[in-house]
Amino acid sequence: MDDYFKIIAEELRTGINQKTGKPLTDLEKAQRWSAVASAIAVVAVGAHYGAKGLTGKGAKPSKNPVLKGSKDGKNYTLDRDKSKGSSGYKKASGAVPKLSTLNEAEQLKLANQYKKKSPINIPENASIKAQSKNGYEQISYKWKENGETIEVRWHTRTPGAPEGQGNTFVVEKNIPGTADGQRRSQQVLVGKDKWVSKNDWQKAITDRKNGVSTPEQDKMLTDGHWKE
């Protein structure tokens, strides 16, 4: 167990995953702080009861022992009675929980919080889908407007994205083809009323992952990833 926490401490100190050799993602950092918070809670509660005694005189142990702390400007609160074997802490701000571990009501609550930060207005009738993807978390909002399908995707930093990109929104619309020959098209919003083709967008993502993207492509990807 000591070796386990030594590894966690080293990873949090260096920011590097010891197994993969890659920088820790926000989710991995949250998981490691969860383990640290849980361990601290066990020690703190044990010391409390050891000093007061379970049945002796003096102040009664709290029925809901709570541990609070902060790291890098982010606040943590551990309520052992409410955690019920979960991650062991709640983050008041900062890292995003793994969406696949939340129930439908919790996912909807989180989705409604992020919805308010969208670069465009999301209507009440939008369908919502929360997912844990391959290496990142995503919430999709989709609806129809003037015959077009609009989708706003909120997601955490994706693998291959620039360090420090953080949580962002991507806005996409699908324009159906018409009987008079207009072909179906997909576009991504990269500025106020400025759209680029989905093909150009995907090529820019691929080129950046391969290290061959142009300054124009990098700017397009930056402009198209709307910060919270």
Buried (B, 14 or more C-beta within 10 A) or exposed (E): EEEEEEBBEEBBEEEBBEEEEEEBBBBBBBBBBBBBBBBBBEEBBEEEEEEBEEEEEEEEEEEEBEBEBEEEEBBBBBBBEEBEEEBBBBBEEBBBBEBEEBEEEEBBEBBEEBBEEBBEEBEEEBEBBBEBEEBBBBBBBBBEEEEEBBBBBBBBBBEEBEEEBEBBBBBBBBBEEEEEEEEEBBBBBBEEEEBBEBEBBEEBBEBBEEEEBEEEBBEBBBBBBBEE
